[in-house]
Amino acid sequence: MMRQQGHSIQQLVARLMGWDTECEDVVQDIFIAAWEQLPRFRGEANLSTWLYAIAINQCRKYRRRQGRWRRFLGDLQQREANKHEIQAAPEAISDVAEIHRGLQALPQRDREAIVLCCLENHPLEQAAEMLGIKKNALEVRLHRARKRLKTFLRQRSDP
């Protein structure tokens, strides 16, 4: 399972969590959770869909924990990361970096929809199943997420 799905799960985690987090730790937690939950796998969904659902839930759990630590530490880690980022790239920021920044600025639910449907190219039905929502709800979420991302990118590009 890990050999077959490892790369795609790692890529999903990087996209959902942001490229500057401890993705390897989250991926490891995902496969541990999958191993523990394997006896409960009923085969009603595709194995990769089931694994993606576990991955999404583990990312949510990690982000909640991360959020609590940030609040506890007075957002010190984020300020240090921003300072380092500004020092590393004082010139104009590339479009790709802006899109990444925009994705991270989106609410978690919107980011998940964009990542699964637009970056991972999962069919709407499968992505909805991974997220545990109906296809129509995912379509609405995607529409709103694209609109928010477009607004974010437009605001960043306006002088």
PAFIDO-31514 format. One record per residue: x, y, z of N, C-alpha, C, O, CB in turn. Coordinates in steps of 0.2 Angstrom, whole numbers, plus 5000, padded with zeros to 4 digits. Glycine has a CB too. Layout:
N
XYZXYZXYZXYZXYZ/...
***
This chain:
159
500449945000500050005000500450065000500350114996499550005006/500950065004501450125005501850134998501950194996501850125011/502050084996502450084989502050114984502250154980502750024987/501450094983500950114978500750184979500650224974500350064977/500550204985500250264986500650324989500450374990499650254990/501250304991501650344995501850414992501750464995502350314996/501950414985502150474982501550524981501550584983502450464975/500950494979500350534978500150564985499850614985499850494975/500150524990499950544997500450604999500150655002499950485002/501050594998501550645000501450704996501450764999502250624999/501250704990501150764986500450794988500450854989501050744979/499950754990499350784993499450824999499250875000498850724994/499850795004499950825010500350885009500250935012500450775015/500850885005501250955003500751005001500851065003501750934998/500350984997499851034994499351064999499151124999499451004988/499151015003498651035008498951075014498651125017498250975011/499551055016499851085022500351135021500451175025500251025025/500551145015501051195013501651165013501851115016501051255018/502051195008502751155007503251165012503751135012502951185000/503151205017503651225022503451185029503851195034503651295024/503051135029502851095035503251035035503551015030502151085036/503150995040503450935041503050875038502750835041503550915049/503050875031502550835027502750755029502250715029502650845020/503350745030503550675031503250645037503050585037504350665031/503250685042502850665049502150655048501850605050502950715054/501850695044501150685043500950625038500550585040500850755039/501350615033501350555029501450495033501050445032501850555023/501950495037502050435042501350425046501150365047502650445046/501150475049500550465053499950445049499550405052500350535056/499850465043499350435038499450365037498950325038499350475031/500050335036500050265035500050225041499750165041500750255032/500150255047500050225053499350215055499050165057500450265059/498950275053498250275054497950225049497450185051497950345053/498150215043497850175038497950105041497550055040498150185031/498550085043498750015045498250005051498049945052499450015047/498150045056497750035062497050025060496649985063497850085067/496750065054496050055052495950005047495349995045495850125050/496449975044496449925039495849875041495549855036497049895038/495849845047495349795048494649815047494149785046495449765055/494549885048493849915047493749935040493149955038493749975051/494149925035494049945028493649885025493749825025494749945024/493049915023492449865021492549855013492149815011491849895022/492949895010492949885002492449914998492349904992492949815001/492049965002491449994998491750054994491450064989491050025003/492350074996492650124992493350094989493550044991492850194996/493550134984494250114981494750124987494650164991494450154975/495250084987495750084992496150154992496250184998496350034992/496250184986496550244986496150304989496350344992496850264979/495450294987494950344990494950344997494950395001494250334987/494950285000494950275007495550305010495550335016494850195009/496150295007496750315010496850395009497050425014497350285006/496550425004496550495003496050525009496250575011496250514996/495550495010495050515016495450515022495450565026494450475016/495850465024496250465030496750525030496850555035496650395030/497050535024497550585023497250655024497550695028497850585016/496650665022496350735023496250745030496350795033495750735019/495950685033495850695040496450705045496450745049495450635043/496950675043497650675047497850755046498150785050498150625044/497850775040498050845038497650895042497850945045497950865031/496950885043496550925047496750925054496850975057495750905046/496850865057497050855063497750895065497850925070497150785065/498250885060498850915061498850995061499151025065499350895055/498351015056498351095056497951115062498151175065497851105050/497551075065497151105071497751105077497751155081496651055074/498151055078498651055083499151105081499351145086499050985083/499351115075499751175073499551235075499851285078499951165066/498851245074498551315076498551325083498651385085497851315073/498451275087498451285094499151305097499251345101498251215098/499651275094500351285096500451365093500851395097500851245092/500251385088500351445085500051505090500351555092500151465078/499451485092499151535097499551535103499651585106498451515098/499751475106500051475112500751505112500951545117500251395114/501051505106501751535106501751605103502251635102502151495101/501151635103501051705101501251715093501451765091501451745105/501151665089501251665082502051685081502151715075500851715079/502451665085503151675085503451645079503851665075503551665091/503251575078503551535072503351575065503751575061503251465073/502751595065502551625058502951685057503151695051501751635059/503051725062503451795061504151775059504351805054503451835067/504451725062505151705060505151675053505551695049505351655065/504651635051504551615044504551665039504851665034504051565043/504051715041503951775036504651815035504751835030503451815039/504951825041505551865041506151835036506451865032505851875048/506151765037506651725033506451725026506851735021506651655035/505751725024505551725017505751795014505951795008504751715017/505651845018505751915015506451925013506651945008505551965020/506951895018507651895017507851855011508351875007508051875023/507551795010507751755005507551774998507951764993507451685006/507051814997506751834991506551904991505951914990506251784988/506951954991506752024991506552044984506152094984507352064993/506652014979506452034972505752004971505451974976506952004967/505452024965504752004964504651934965505051884963504652024957/504051914968503851844969503551814963503151844959503351844975/503751754961503451724955502751704956502451704962503851654954/502451694950501751674950501551614954501051604958501451674943/501951564954501851504957501851514965501451484968502451444955/502351554967502351564974501751604976501551594982503051604976/501551644972500851684974500251634974499851644979500751734969/500251584970499751534970499751494976499251484979499751494963/500351474978500451434984500251474990499951454995501251414985/500451544990500251584996499451594996499151595001500551654995/499151594990498451604990498151544992497651544995498251614982/498351484990498051424993498151415000497651395003498451364990/498651435003498751435010498351485014498151475020499451445012/498151535010497651595013496951565013496551595017497751655009/496751525009496051495009495851465015496351435018496051455002/495251465017495051415022495151345020495251325014494251425023/495251305025495451235024494951195020495251165015495451195031/494351205020493851175016493951195009493951145004493151185018/494051255007494151275001494851244998494851224992494151355000/495351255002496051225000495951154998496251134993496551235005/495551115002495551045001495151034994495350984990495151005006/494651064993494251064986494751074980494751044975493651104986/495051134981495551154975496051104974496251084968495851224977/496351074979496951034979496750964976497050944971497251014986/496150934978495950874976495650874968495850834964495350844980/495350934967495050934960495450964955495450944949494350974961/495751014957496151054952496951034952497151034946496151134954/497251024957497951004957498050924957498450904953498251024963/497650884960497650814960497250784954497350724953497450784967/496850824951496350804946495950744947495850704943496850784940/495650744953495150684955494550704952494350764952495150674963/494150654950493450674947493050694953493150684959493150604944/492550734952492150764957491850714962491850724968491550814954/491550664959491250614963491750584968491550574974490950554959/492350564966492850534970493050584975493150564981493450514966/493250644973493450704978492850714984493050724989493550764975/492250714981491750724986491650664991491550674997491050724983/491850604989491850544993492450554998492350535004491850484989/492950574996493550585000493450635006493650625011494150604996/493050685004492950735009492250725013492150755018492850805005/491950675011491350655015490750705014490350715018491450655022/490750725008490150775006489850754999490150714996490450845006/489250784998488950774991489250804986489650854987488250784992/489250784980489550814974489350884973489750924971489350774967/488650894974488450964973488751014978488851074976487650964974/488850994984489151034989489851044987490151104988489150994996/490250994984490951004982490951054976491351104976491250944980/490451054972490451104966490351174969490651214966489851084961/489951184974489851244977490451274980490651324979489251244982/490751224984491351244987491951264983492351304984491651184992/491951224977492451234972492351304969492851344968492451184966/491751324967491651384964491851444969492151494967490851394963/491651434975491851484980492551494981492851544982491451474987/492951434981493651434982493951464977494451504978493851364983/493751454970494051484965494051554965494451594963493851454958/493451584967493251654967493751684972493951734971492551664969/493751654978494251684984494951684981495351734983494151634990/495151634978495851624976495951684970496551714970496051554973/495551694966495551744961495551814964495951854962494951734956/495151824969495151884973495851894976496151954976494651894978/496151844979496751854983497251874978497751914979496951784986/497351834972497851844967497751914964498251954963497851794962/497151934963497052004960497252054965497552104963496252014958/497152054971497352104976498052104977498352154978497052084983/498452044976499152044977499552074971500052104971499451974978/499152074965499452094959499352174958499652204954499252064953/498852194961498652274960499152314964499352294970497952284963/499352364961499852414964499552454970499952484973500152454959/
***
